[in-house]
Amino acid sequence: MSSNRFAFNQFLFKCPYLKNIDDCPFDELRKLAFEERIKTLKSMTFQQLNNLEIRHKSCQKLFENK
């Protein structure tokens, strides 16, 4: 597992901000069974993972500025 994929594992279980936003891509992953979450994550391309990271950083800034 690459370091990029490993970094996202924490988001597969819960939102670090305790409140999901409506369009959180991790929310869709959290609806899957555990095995499916891991399988989906492992099958993602570098670009898909990069998009998740960008989306998370955007969300993170939103919550930090509140």
Buried (B, 14 or more C-beta within 10 A) or exposed (E): EEEEBEBBEEBBEEBEBEEEBEEBEBEEBBEBEEEEBBEBBEEBEEEEBEEBBEBBEEBEEEEEEE
